[in-house]
Amino acid sequence: MIAATCWVPKGVSKSLPVVAEPPSKEEIEEILKSGALERSGDSENEDDEDMDVDAAKQTDEVSHALAAADALGKTLNTSSGTNFQDITDGLRELDMDHYDEEDDGIELFSTGLGDTYYPSNDMDPYLKDKNDDEEEEIEDLAIKPSDAVIVCARNEDDVSHLEVWIFENSDDGERNMFVHHDIILPAFPLCTAWLDCPLKGGDKGNFIAVGSMEPAIEIWDLDLIDEVQPFMVLGGIAKKKKKGKKKSVKFMKDSHTDSVLGLAWNKEFRNVLASASADNTVKIWDVATGKCDITMEHHIDKVQAVAWNHHVPQVLLSGSFDRSVVMKDGRVPSSSGCKWLVTADVESLAWDPHTEHSFVVKLWDVSNNEPSCVASQNSKAGGIFSISFSGDSPFLLAIGGSKGRLEVWDTLSDAGVAKKFGKYNKSKVTSPAEP
């Protein structure tokens, strides 16, 4: 299943992502101590030892059989009419102890013309130039500035990971999608948020925050391939203790104490990340320092979604299973804010991009302050868990759901959308409709 999707702005990703350095011995020990990985080396060594024992046993059996045949031949050859010596001689002639050693005069894969070697590797049709392999590998890893990048959080066969997809337009106008690389996650992912806070220096970064069934928020560097550790972790479990049948858990300072269900990055204050949790709280994090600045407890049930206002970046919206939506101003966190009651649990929400005073949960035409449904899509993704509009191509909608299939819907291909909003196609404006 795909639990969350988000778009990475075009041109942000490194044209050639860097392959991460393998972790040091100390880092591996820390990972093992944290319980993120199970120690599997011992079992592998046991398998190797078993294989060695079996091989030695087989060798002993062959030697024993030859010796037995030899003795049997010498003994029975004189006591019966059967010539067992022929069997012994035959086994010796086959020389089974050295059957896998090649004769110097044998030419494998020869054409029969005596071409056992070529003056140079370039002339050998069986050898490929190493430079060609390297160029192909570089070409496969390269991300063009025109490529759209989609990150989806997936769980499949009890394995959790992030998939980094490339969505490209070819020269002939055809669209192509493929997985560029993935990142293995230690826990079931529930939500994601892209952020460009320059955590590694420079002007911008390319990171993704991941909320999961664990209370920690992991931040991964999308410009690294084969990375096994997050760049930063916000909150989480400090240690676990077991006393008899009871388990006690100690959390990091100001950490969530339950699953992280929603994340929202602030585009104006780029070091600010909001999180929503099953512990009924909303937290505001400073990712530059890795610390929680504000904890808000204005809901009485799980908080599923958070969203920063497009026009007033200090204003945060939160939706909860207590069937309420609350608007808070980060400048006055002690204020109770504004609260609206709705008829069902709030799963997701979004601000209207055209006005600072409106928010929704379905795809609507909100012109003239008269909401009406414009389009719908029968997706093959199963139960829909995540939808996300592209910031670069505002009519492209990424869809992920229970069947684990990532879809991209060009909403402009719908006649109703094209008629209503087709005039916005070439203009550089935000999407006229948001989820």
C-alpha positions as a Markdown table, in Angstrom:
| # | Residue | x | y | z |
|---|---|---|---|---|
| 1 | Met | 0.0 | 0.0 | 0.0 |
| 2 | Ile | 1.0 | 3.6 | -0.5 |
| 3 | Ala | 0.3 | 5.7 | 2.5 |
| 4 | Ala | 1.7 | 9.1 | 1.4 |
| 5 | Thr | 2.9 | 10.9 | -1.7 |
| 6 | Cys | 4.6 | 14.3 | -2.3 |
| 7 | Trp | 6.2 | 16.1 | -5.2 |
| 8 | Val | 9.8 | 17.4 | -5.2 |
| 9 | Pro | 10.1 | 20.7 | -7.2 |
| 10 | Lys | 11.8 | 20.5 | -10.5 |
| 11 | Gly | 15.5 | 21.3 | -10.6 |
| 12 | Val | 16.0 | 20.9 | -6.9 |
| 13 | Ser | 17.4 | 17.3 | -6.9 |
| 14 | Lys | 21.1 | 16.9 | -7.7 |
| 15 | Ser | 21.6 | 16.0 | -11.3 |
| 16 | Leu | 23.7 | 13.1 | -10.2 |
| 17 | Pro | 22.8 | 11.8 | -6.6 |
| 18 | Val | 25.7 | 10.7 | -4.5 |
| 19 | Val | 26.1 | 7.1 | -3.4 |
| 20 | Ala | 26.2 | 7.1 | 0.4 |
| 21 | Glu | 29.3 | 5.9 | 2.2 |
| 22 | Pro | 28.7 | 2.6 | 4.1 |
| 23 | Pro | 28.2 | 3.0 | 7.8 |
| 24 | Ser | 31.2 | 2.7 | 10.1 |
| 25 | Lys | 31.6 | -0.1 | 12.6 |
| 26 | Glu | 30.6 | 2.2 | 15.4 |
| 27 | Glu | 27.5 | 3.3 | 13.5 |
| 28 | Ile | 26.5 | -0.3 | 12.8 |
| 29 | Glu | 26.8 | -1.0 | 16.5 |
| 30 | Glu | 24.6 | 2.0 | 17.3 |
| 31 | Ile | 22.0 | 0.8 | 14.8 |
| 32 | Leu | 22.0 | -2.7 | 16.3 |
| 33 | Lys | 21.7 | -1.3 | 19.8 |
| 34 | Ser | 18.7 | 0.8 | 18.7 |
| 35 | Gly | 16.9 | -2.4 | 17.6 |
| 36 | Ala | 16.3 | -1.1 | 14.1 |
| 37 | Leu | 17.9 | -4.1 | 12.6 |
| 38 | Glu | 18.0 | -7.7 | 13.8 |
| 39 | Arg | 21.5 | -9.3 | 14.1 |
| 40 | Ser | 21.5 | -11.8 | 11.2 |
| 41 | Gly | 25.2 | -12.3 | 10.8 |
| 42 | Asp | 25.4 | -15.2 | 13.2 |
| 43 | Ser | 22.7 | -17.2 | 11.3 |
| 44 | Glu | 24.5 | -16.6 | 8.1 |
| 45 | Asn | 27.8 | -17.9 | 9.6 |
| 46 | Glu | 26.0 | -20.9 | 10.9 |
| 47 | Asp | 24.8 | -21.6 | 7.4 |
| 48 | Asp | 28.3 | -21.3 | 6.0 |
| 49 | Glu | 29.6 | -23.6 | 8.7 |
| 50 | Asp | 26.9 | -26.2 | 7.8 |
| 51 | Met | 27.9 | -25.9 | 4.2 |
| 52 | Asp | 31.5 | -26.5 | 5.1 |
| 53 | Val | 30.6 | -29.5 | 7.2 |
| 54 | Asp | 28.5 | -31.0 | 4.4 |
| 55 | Ala | 31.2 | -30.5 | 1.8 |
| 56 | Ala | 33.8 | -32.2 | 4.1 |
| 57 | Lys | 31.4 | -35.0 | 4.7 |
| 58 | Gln | 30.8 | -35.5 | 1.0 |
| 59 | Thr | 34.5 | -35.6 | 0.4 |
| 60 | Asp | 35.0 | -38.2 | 3.1 |
| 61 | Glu | 32.2 | -40.3 | 1.6 |
| 62 | Val | 33.8 | -40.3 | -1.8 |
| 63 | Ser | 37.2 | -41.2 | -0.4 |
| 64 | His | 35.6 | -43.9 | 1.6 |
| 65 | Ala | 33.7 | -45.3 | -1.4 |
| 66 | Leu | 36.9 | -45.4 | -3.5 |
| 67 | Ala | 38.8 | -47.2 | -0.7 |
| 68 | Ala | 36.0 | -49.6 | -0.2 |
| 69 | Ala | 35.8 | -50.3 | -3.9 |
| 70 | Asp | 39.5 | -50.8 | -4.0 |
| 71 | Ala | 39.5 | -53.2 | -1.0 |
| 72 | Leu | 36.4 | -55.0 | -2.3 |
| 73 | Gly | 38.0 | -55.5 | -5.7 |
| 74 | Lys | 41.2 | -57.0 | -4.2 |
| 75 | Thr | 39.3 | -59.2 | -1.9 |
| 76 | Leu | 36.5 | -60.5 | -4.1 |
| 77 | Asn | 38.4 | -60.7 | -7.3 |
| 78 | Thr | 40.1 | -63.8 | -6.0 |
| 79 | Ser | 37.0 | -65.4 | -4.5 |
| 80 | Ser | 34.4 | -65.0 | -7.3 |
| 81 | Gly | 34.2 | -64.8 | -11.0 |
| 82 | Thr | 33.1 | -61.1 | -10.9 |
| 83 | Asn | 35.9 | -58.7 | -12.0 |
| 84 | Phe | 35.6 | -55.9 | -9.3 |
| 85 | Gln | 39.0 | -54.7 | -10.2 |
| 86 | Asp | 37.6 | -53.2 | -13.4 |
| 87 | Ile | 35.3 | -51.0 | -11.2 |
| 88 | Thr | 38.2 | -49.8 | -9.1 |
| 89 | Asp | 40.3 | -49.1 | -12.2 |
| 90 | Gly | 37.4 | -47.2 | -13.8 |
| 91 | Leu | 36.9 | -44.9 | -10.9 |
| 92 | Arg | 40.6 | -44.2 | -10.7 |
| 93 | Glu | 40.6 | -43.4 | -14.5 |
| 94 | Leu | 37.8 | -40.9 | -14.1 |
| 95 | Asp | 39.8 | -39.2 | -11.3 |
| 96 | Met | 36.7 | -37.7 | -9.6 |
| 97 | Asp | 38.9 | -35.9 | -7.1 |
| 98 | His | 40.1 | -33.6 | -9.8 |
| 99 | Tyr | 37.1 | -33.6 | -12.2 |
| 100 | Asp | 36.6 | -29.8 | -12.1 |
| 101 | Glu | 40.2 | -28.9 | -13.0 |
| 102 | Glu | 40.5 | -27.8 | -16.7 |
| 103 | Asp | 43.1 | -29.0 | -19.0 |
| 104 | Asp | 45.4 | -26.3 | -20.4 |
| 105 | Gly | 44.7 | -27.3 | -23.9 |
| 106 | Ile | 40.9 | -26.8 | -23.8 |
| 107 | Glu | 39.5 | -23.6 | -25.4 |
| 108 | Leu | 36.2 | -22.6 | -24.0 |
| 109 | Phe | 33.7 | -20.8 | -26.3 |
| 110 | Ser | 36.1 | -21.1 | -29.2 |
| 111 | Thr | 35.0 | -20.7 | -32.8 |
| 112 | Gly | 37.4 | -23.4 | -33.8 |
| 113 | Leu | 39.7 | -21.0 | -35.6 |
| 114 | Gly | 42.2 | -20.8 | -32.8 |
| 115 | Asp | 41.1 | -17.4 | -31.6 |
| 116 | Thr | 42.1 | -17.9 | -27.9 |
| 117 | Tyr | 43.0 | -14.2 | -27.5 |
| 118 | Tyr | 42.7 | -10.8 | -29.2 |
| 119 | Pro | 45.4 | -8.2 | -29.5 |
| 120 | Ser | 43.2 | -5.8 | -27.5 |
| 121 | Asn | 40.0 | -5.8 | -25.5 |
| 122 | Asp | 38.4 | -3.4 | -28.0 |
| 123 | Met | 38.6 | -6.2 | -30.6 |
| 124 | Asp | 37.1 | -8.8 | -28.3 |
| 125 | Pro | 33.4 | -9.1 | -29.0 |
| 126 | Tyr | 32.9 | -10.8 | -25.6 |
| 127 | Leu | 34.3 | -7.9 | -23.6 |
| 128 | Lys | 32.5 | -4.6 | -23.0 |
| 129 | Asp | 34.3 | -1.4 | -22.5 |
| 130 | Lys | 34.3 | -0.5 | -18.8 |
| 131 | Asn | 33.8 | 3.2 | -19.7 |
| 132 | Asp | 30.6 | 2.2 | -21.5 |
| 133 | Asp | 29.3 | 0.6 | -18.3 |
| 134 | Glu | 30.1 | 3.6 | -16.3 |
| 135 | Glu | 28.5 | 6.0 | -18.7 |
| 136 | Glu | 25.3 | 3.9 | -18.8 |
| 137 | Glu | 25.3 | 3.8 | -15.0 |
| 138 | Ile | 25.7 | 7.6 | -14.8 |
| 139 | Glu | 23.0 | 8.1 | -17.4 |
| 140 | Asp | 20.6 | 5.9 | -15.4 |
| 141 | Leu | 21.3 | 7.9 | -12.2 |
| 142 | Ala | 21.0 | 11.3 | -13.7 |
| 143 | Ile | 18.0 | 13.5 | -12.9 |
| 144 | Lys | 17.3 | 16.1 | -15.5 |
| 145 | Pro | 16.1 | 19.6 | -14.5 |
| 146 | Ser | 12.9 | 18.9 | -16.5 |
| 147 | Asp | 12.1 | 15.7 | -14.6 |
| 148 | Ala | 9.4 | 15.7 | -12.0 |
| 149 | Val | 10.2 | 13.8 | -8.9 |
| 150 | Ile | 7.5 | 12.0 | -6.8 |
| 151 | Val | 8.3 | 10.4 | -3.4 |
| 152 | Cys | 5.8 | 7.8 | -2.2 |
| 153 | Ala | 5.9 | 6.0 | 1.2 |
| 154 | Arg | 5.1 | 2.3 | 0.7 |
| 155 | Asn | 4.6 | -0.8 | 2.8 |
| 156 | Glu | 4.8 | -4.1 | 1.0 |
| 157 | Asp | 5.2 | -7.6 | 2.5 |
| 158 | Asp | 6.1 | -6.1 | 5.9 |
| 159 | Val | 8.9 | -4.0 | 4.3 |
| 160 | Ser | 8.6 | -0.3 | 4.5 |
| 161 | His | 10.4 | 2.1 | 2.2 |
| 162 | Leu | 10.4 | 5.4 | 0.3 |
| 163 | Glu | 10.3 | 5.2 | -3.5 |
| 164 | Val | 11.7 | 8.1 | -5.4 |
| 165 | Trp | 10.0 | 8.1 | -8.8 |
| 166 | Ile | 10.9 | 10.0 | -11.9 |
| 167 | Phe | 8.1 | 11.4 | -14.1 |
| 168 | Glu | 9.5 | 12.5 | -17.4 |
| 169 | Asn | 8.2 | 13.8 | -20.7 |
| 170 | Ser | 10.1 | 12.3 | -23.7 |
| 171 | Asp | 10.9 | 14.1 | -26.9 |
| 172 | Asp | 7.9 | 12.6 | -28.7 |
| 173 | Gly | 5.5 | 13.8 | -26.0 |
| 174 | Glu | 5.1 | 10.5 | -24.3 |
| 175 | Arg | 5.2 | 10.4 | -20.5 |
| 176 | Asn | 7.3 | 7.9 | -18.6 |
| 177 | Met | 7.4 | 6.9 | -14.9 |
| 178 | Phe | 10.0 | 4.7 | -13.2 |
| 179 | Val | 11.6 | 4.2 | -9.7 |
| 180 | His | 15.0 | 6.0 | -9.5 |
| 181 | His | 16.0 | 4.7 | -6.1 |
| 182 | Asp | 14.4 | 3.7 | -2.7 |
| 183 | Ile | 15.1 | 4.1 | 1.0 |
| 184 | Ile | 14.5 | 1.4 | 3.5 |
| 185 | Leu | 12.5 | 2.6 | 6.5 |
| 186 | Pro | 12.5 | 0.9 | 10.0 |
| 187 | Ala | 8.8 | 1.5 | 10.6 |
| 188 | Phe | 5.5 | 1.7 | 8.8 |
| 189 | Pro | 5.3 | 5.1 | 7.1 |
| 190 | Leu | 2.1 | 7.2 | 7.5 |
| 191 | Cys | 2.9 | 10.7 | 6.2 |
| 192 | Thr | 5.6 | 12.7 | 4.5 |
| 193 | Ala | 6.6 | 16.4 | 3.9 |
| 194 | Trp | 9.3 | 17.7 | 1.6 |
| 195 | Leu | 11.5 | 20.5 | 2.9 |
| 196 | Asp | 14.4 | 22.5 | 1.4 |
| 197 | Cys | 15.9 | 23.8 | 4.7 |
| 198 | Pro | 19.6 | 23.9 | 4.1 |
| 199 | Leu | 20.6 | 21.5 | 6.8 |
| 200 | Lys | 23.9 | 20.7 | 5.1 |
| 201 | Gly | 24.8 | 24.3 | 4.3 |
| 202 | Gly | 24.3 | 26.3 | 1.1 |
| 203 | Asp | 21.1 | 28.0 | 0.0 |
| 204 | Lys | 18.7 | 25.0 | -0.2 |
| 205 | Gly | 18.4 | 21.4 | 0.7 |
| 206 | Asn | 16.5 | 18.4 | -0.6 |
| 207 | Phe | 15.1 | 16.5 | 2.3 |
| 208 | Ile | 11.9 | 14.6 | 3.2 |
| 209 | Ala | 10.4 | 14.2 | 6.6 |
| 210 | Val | 8.7 | 10.9 | 7.4 |
| 211 | Gly | 6.1 | 10.2 | 10.1 |
| 212 | Ser | 5.5 | 6.6 | 11.0 |
| 213 | Met | 3.9 | 4.2 | 13.5 |
| 214 | Glu | 6.8 | 5.2 | 15.8 |
| 215 | Pro | 6.9 | 8.5 | 17.8 |
| 216 | Ala | 10.0 | 9.7 | 16.0 |
| 217 | Ile | 10.1 | 11.9 | 12.8 |
| 218 | Glu | 12.9 | 10.9 | 10.5 |
| 219 | Ile | 14.4 | 13.3 | 8.0 |
| 220 | Trp | 16.2 | 11.7 | 5.0 |
| 221 | Asp | 18.5 | 13.3 | 2.4 |
| 222 | Leu | 17.0 | 12.7 | -1.1 |
| 223 | Asp | 20.3 | 13.5 | -2.8 |
| 224 | Leu | 21.9 | 10.3 | -1.3 |
| 225 | Ile | 21.5 | 6.8 | -2.7 |
| 226 | Asp | 21.9 | 3.6 | -0.6 |
| 227 | Glu | 21.7 | 5.6 | 2.7 |
| 228 | Val | 20.8 | 3.4 | 5.7 |
| 229 | Gln | 20.4 | 6.1 | 8.3 |
| 230 | Pro | 18.2 | 9.3 | 8.4 |
| 231 | Phe | 20.0 | 12.6 | 8.3 |
| 232 | Met | 18.2 | 13.7 | 11.5 |
| 233 | Val | 15.6 | 12.3 | 13.9 |
| 234 | Leu | 13.1 | 14.5 | 15.8 |
| 235 | Gly | 12.0 | 13.0 | 19.1 |
| 236 | Gly | 11.6 | 9.2 | 19.4 |
| 237 | Ile | 12.3 | 6.6 | 22.1 |
| 238 | Ala | 15.3 | 7.1 | 24.2 |
| 239 | Lys | 15.3 | 3.6 | 25.8 |
| 240 | Lys | 13.1 | 0.7 | 26.7 |
| 241 | Lys | 13.2 | -1.3 | 29.9 |
| 242 | Lys | 11.6 | -4.6 | 30.8 |
| 243 | Lys | 10.7 | -5.3 | 34.4 |
| 244 | Gly | 9.1 | -8.6 | 34.7 |
| 245 | Lys | 6.0 | -8.6 | 32.6 |
| 246 | Lys | 5.9 | -4.8 | 32.4 |
| 247 | Lys | 7.7 | -2.6 | 29.8 |
| 248 | Ser | 8.7 | 1.0 | 30.5 |
| 249 | Val | 9.5 | 3.4 | 27.7 |
| 250 | Lys | 11.5 | 6.6 | 28.0 |
| 251 | Phe | 11.0 | 9.2 | 25.3 |
| 252 | Met | 13.4 | 11.9 | 24.0 |
| 253 | Lys | 12.7 | 15.4 | 25.4 |
| 254 | Asp | 9.5 | 16.9 | 23.9 |
| 255 | Ser | 8.9 | 13.9 | 21.7 |
| 256 | His | 5.6 | 12.6 | 20.5 |
| 257 | Thr | 4.5 | 9.6 | 22.5 |
| 258 | Asp | 2.5 | 7.9 | 19.8 |
| 259 | Ser | 2.4 | 7.5 | 16.0 |
| 260 | Val | 3.0 | 10.6 | 13.8 |
| 261 | Leu | 0.0 | 11.0 | 11.5 |
| 262 | Gly | 0.5 | 14.3 | 9.7 |
| 263 | Leu | 3.4 | 16.6 | 8.7 |
| 264 | Ala | 3.5 | 20.1 | 7.2 |
| 265 | Trp | 6.6 | 22.2 | 6.2 |
| 266 | Asn | 6.4 | 26.0 | 6.3 |
| 267 | Lys | 7.6 | 27.4 | 3.0 |
| 268 | Glu | 8.2 | 30.9 | 4.4 |
| 269 | Phe | 10.0 | 29.9 | 7.6 |
| 270 | Arg | 11.9 | 27.0 | 6.0 |
| 271 | Asn | 13.3 | 25.6 | 9.3 |
| 272 | Val | 9.8 | 25.1 | 10.7 |
| 273 | Leu | 7.9 | 21.7 | 10.6 |
| 274 | Ala | 4.5 | 21.0 | 12.1 |
| 275 | Ser | 3.5 | 17.5 | 13.2 |
| 276 | Ala | 0.2 | 15.8 | 14.2 |
| 277 | Ser | 0.1 | 12.7 | 16.3 |
| 278 | Ala | -2.1 | 10.0 | 17.7 |
| 279 | Asp | -1.1 | 11.3 | 21.2 |
| 280 | Asn | -3.6 | 14.1 | 20.6 |
| 281 | Thr | -1.0 | 16.9 | 20.2 |
| 282 | Val | 0.4 | 19.2 | 17.5 |
| 283 | Lys | 4.1 | 20.1 | 17.7 |
| 284 | Ile | 6.1 | 22.8 | 16.0 |
| 285 | Trp | 9.8 | 21.8 | 15.3 |
| 286 | Asp | 12.9 | 23.7 | 14.4 |
| 287 | Val | 14.7 | 21.3 | 12.1 |
| 288 | Ala | 17.8 | 23.5 | 12.2 |
| 289 | Thr | 18.3 | 22.7 | 15.8 |
| 290 | Gly | 16.3 | 19.4 | 15.9 |
| 291 | Lys | 14.2 | 20.7 | 18.8 |
| 292 | Cys | 10.5 | 21.1 | 19.5 |
| 293 | Asp | 9.6 | 24.8 | 20.1 |
| 294 | Ile | 5.9 | 24.5 | 20.7 |
| 295 | Thr | 3.5 | 21.7 | 21.9 |
| 296 | Met | -0.3 | 22.4 | 21.5 |
| 297 | Glu | -3.0 | 20.3 | 23.2 |
| 298 | His | -6.2 | 21.7 | 21.8 |
| 299 | His | -7.6 | 18.4 | 20.5 |
| 300 | Ile | -9.1 | 15.5 | 22.6 |
| 301 | Asp | -8.5 | 12.7 | 20.1 |
| 302 | Lys | -5.9 | 11.7 | 17.4 |
| 303 | Val | -4.7 | 14.6 | 15.3 |
| 304 | Gln | -4.6 | 13.4 | 11.7 |
| 305 | Ala | -3.7 | 16.5 | 9.6 |
| 306 | Val | -1.9 | 19.9 | 9.8 |
| 307 | Ala | -1.6 | 22.6 | 7.1 |
| 308 | Trp | 0.1 | 26.0 | 7.1 |
| 309 | Asn | -1.8 | 29.0 | 5.6 |
| 310 | His | -0.5 | 30.0 | 2.1 |
| 311 | His | -0.9 | 33.7 | 2.8 |
| 312 | Val | -0.3 | 34.1 | 6.5 |
| 313 | Pro | 2.5 | 31.5 | 7.2 |
| 314 | Gln | 2.2 | 31.8 | 11.0 |
| 315 | Val | -1.3 | 30.4 | 10.9 |
| 316 | Leu | -1.7 | 26.6 | 11.2 |
| 317 | Leu | -4.8 | 24.5 | 10.6 |
| 318 | Ser | -5.3 | 21.1 | 12.3 |
| 319 | Gly | -7.9 | 18.4 | 11.9 |
| 320 | Ser | -8.7 | 15.6 | 14.4 |
| 321 | Phe | -10.7 | 12.5 | 15.1 |
| 322 | Asp | -12.6 | 14.5 | 17.6 |
| 323 | Arg | -14.5 | 15.9 | 14.6 |
| 324 | Ser | -13.1 | 19.3 | 14.8 |
| 325 | Val | -10.8 | 21.7 | 12.8 |
| 326 | Val | -8.8 | 24.2 | 14.8 |
| 327 | Met | -7.0 | 27.3 | 13.5 |
| 328 | Lys | -4.1 | 28.5 | 15.6 |
| 329 | Asp | -1.7 | 31.4 | 15.2 |
| 330 | Gly | 1.9 | 30.4 | 16.0 |
| 331 | Arg | 2.7 | 33.9 | 17.3 |
| 332 | Val | 0.2 | 33.4 | 20.2 |
| 333 | Pro | 0.2 | 29.6 | 20.9 |
| 334 | Ser | -1.5 | 30.1 | 24.2 |
| 335 | Ser | -4.7 | 31.4 | 22.4 |
| 336 | Ser | -7.5 | 28.9 | 22.0 |
| 337 | Gly | -7.8 | 29.9 | 18.3 |
| 338 | Cys | -10.8 | 29.3 | 16.2 |
| 339 | Lys | -12.7 | 26.0 | 16.2 |
| 340 | Trp | -15.1 | 24.4 | 13.7 |
| 341 | Leu | -17.1 | 21.2 | 14.3 |
| 342 | Val | -17.6 | 18.8 | 11.4 |
| 343 | Thr | -19.7 | 15.7 | 10.9 |
| 344 | Ala | -17.0 | 13.1 | 10.7 |
| 345 | Asp | -13.4 | 12.3 | 11.6 |
| 346 | Val | -11.0 | 14.7 | 9.8 |
| 347 | Glu | -8.6 | 12.6 | 7.6 |
| 348 | Ser | -7.1 | 15.5 | 5.6 |
| 349 | Leu | -7.5 | 19.2 | 4.8 |
| 350 | Ala | -6.0 | 21.9 | 2.7 |
| 351 | Trp | -6.2 | 25.7 | 2.5 |
| 352 | Asp | -7.8 | 27.4 | -0.5 |
| 353 | Pro | -4.8 | 28.8 | -2.5 |
| 354 | His | -6.7 | 31.9 | -3.5 |
| 355 | Thr | -7.9 | 33.2 | -0.1 |
| 356 | Glu | -6.5 | 33.0 | 3.4 |
| 357 | His | -9.9 | 32.4 | 4.9 |
| 358 | Ser | -11.1 | 29.2 | 3.3 |
| 359 | Phe | -10.1 | 25.5 | 3.6 |
| 360 | Val | -11.6 | 22.2 | 2.1 |
| 361 | Val | -11.2 | 18.4 | 1.8 |
| 362 | Lys | -12.6 | 17.5 | -1.7 |
| 363 | Leu | -11.9 | 18.8 | -5.1 |
| 364 | Trp | -14.1 | 21.9 | -5.6 |
| 365 | Asp | -14.6 | 24.9 | -7.8 |
| 366 | Val | -14.8 | 27.6 | -5.2 |
| 367 | Ser | -15.4 | 30.6 | -7.5 |
| 368 | Asn | -18.2 | 33.0 | -6.6 |
| 369 | Asn | -18.1 | 31.4 | -3.1 |
| 370 | Glu | -20.4 | 28.6 | -4.4 |
| 371 | Pro | -18.6 | 25.3 | -4.2 |
| 372 | Ser | -19.4 | 22.7 | -6.8 |
| 373 | Cys | -17.8 | 19.4 | -7.7 |
| 374 | Val | -15.9 | 19.7 | -11.0 |
| 375 | Ala | -14.4 | 16.2 | -11.7 |
| 376 | Ser | -14.0 | 12.7 | -10.2 |
| 377 | Gln | -11.8 | 9.8 | -11.1 |
| 378 | Asn | -12.2 | 6.1 | -10.7 |
| 379 | Ser | -8.7 | 5.3 | -9.6 |
| 380 | Lys | -7.1 | 1.8 | -9.8 |
| 381 | Ala | -5.1 | 2.5 | -6.7 |
| 382 | Gly | -7.7 | 0.9 | -4.4 |
| 383 | Gly | -8.7 | 2.8 | -1.3 |
| 384 | Ile | -7.2 | 6.3 | -1.7 |
| 385 | Phe | -4.8 | 7.2 | 1.2 |
| 386 | Ser | -2.9 | 10.1 | -0.4 |
| 387 | Ile | -3.3 | 12.7 | -3.1 |
| 388 | Ser | -0.9 | 15.5 | -4.0 |
| 389 | Phe | -0.8 | 18.2 | -6.6 |
| 390 | Ser | 2.4 | 19.1 | -8.4 |
| 391 | Gly | 3.7 | 22.6 | -7.7 |
| 392 | Asp | 5.4 | 22.8 | -11.1 |
| 393 | Ser | 2.5 | 21.3 | -13.1 |
| 394 | Pro | -0.6 | 22.3 | -11.1 |
| 395 | Phe | -3.0 | 20.0 | -13.1 |
| 396 | Leu | -1.0 | 16.8 | -12.3 |
| 397 | Leu | -2.3 | 14.9 | -9.3 |
| 398 | Ala | -0.4 | 12.0 | -7.7 |
| 399 | Ile | -2.6 | 9.3 | -6.2 |
| 400 | Gly | -1.6 | 6.4 | -3.9 |
| 401 | Gly | -3.7 | 3.9 | -2.1 |
| 402 | Ser | -4.3 | 0.4 | -0.8 |
| 403 | Lys | -3.2 | -1.5 | -3.9 |
| 404 | Gly | 0.3 | 0.0 | -3.8 |
| 405 | Arg | 0.0 | 1.5 | -7.2 |
| 406 | Leu | 1.2 | 5.1 | -7.8 |
| 407 | Glu | -0.9 | 7.0 | -10.3 |
| 408 | Val | -0.6 | 10.4 | -11.9 |
| 409 | Trp | -3.8 | 11.9 | -13.1 |
| 410 | Asp | -3.6 | 14.8 | -15.6 |
| 411 | Thr | -6.8 | 16.5 | -14.4 |
| 412 | Leu | -6.7 | 18.8 | -17.5 |
| 413 | Ser | -7.6 | 15.7 | -19.5 |
| 414 | Asp | -11.1 | 15.7 | -17.9 |
| 415 | Ala | -13.5 | 17.7 | -20.1 |
| 416 | Gly | -15.0 | 19.4 | -17.1 |
| 417 | Val | -11.7 | 20.6 | -15.8 |
| 418 | Ala | -10.5 | 21.7 | -19.2 |
| 419 | Lys | -13.6 | 23.7 | -19.8 |
| 420 | Lys | -13.5 | 25.4 | -16.4 |
| 421 | Phe | -9.8 | 25.9 | -15.9 |
| 422 | Gly | -8.1 | 25.3 | -19.3 |
| 423 | Lys | -7.2 | 29.0 | -19.6 |
| 424 | Tyr | -4.8 | 28.6 | -16.6 |
| 425 | Asn | -2.8 | 25.9 | -18.4 |
| 426 | Lys | 0.1 | 28.1 | -19.6 |
| 427 | Ser | 0.1 | 30.6 | -16.8 |
| 428 | Lys | 2.5 | 30.2 | -13.8 |
| 429 | Val | -0.1 | 30.1 | -11.1 |
| 430 | Thr | -1.0 | 27.7 | -8.4 |
| 431 | Ser | -3.6 | 25.1 | -9.0 |
| 432 | Pro | -7.2 | 26.5 | -9.2 |
| 433 | Ala | -8.3 | 23.6 | -7.1 |
| 434 | Glu | -6.7 | 21.9 | -4.2 |
| 435 | Pro | -7.6 | 18.6 | -2.4 |
